[in-house]
Amino acid sequence: QVQLVESGGGLVQPGGSLRLSCAASGRTFSPYAMAWFRQAPGKEREFVAGVSWIGTHTLYADSVKGRFTISRDNGKDTLYLQMNSLKPEDTAVYYCAAGDYSGSTYYAHGSIYDYTSWGQGTQVTVSS
């Protein structure tokens, strides 16, 4: 099992930027893909972005394409989410997730069921 801790959330004005980080510890030698999900009040948790273990394959929700960038530094066991041009509808708790599903070395997945380790979440609020 991998332990995950998110940081970097906060309050930002529409059009602003934030960078989220997720530090991994524990069984980090296993090839696992990582992803960001988010959950707004009264809504289901939804996929935001994912990246394969080796970092060459990324996947994005249509709602964030062109605005968000996911990346990872395996040497530092850290996942990032650069969020630009933020909108009020991006307001949510953002969760970091890790999964060692079949193919995780090379492919990112968008299904919540493929991820078995989760962080506690970090709040992102976009408001003027």
Protein Blocks (a to p, Z undefined) as FASTA:
>chain_A
ZZdddehiacddehiacddddddehjllbccddddddddehiacddfbdcdfkopaccdd
fklgokaccdddfklopacdddehiafklgccddddddddehklmpccfbfklpcbdceb
jaddddZZ
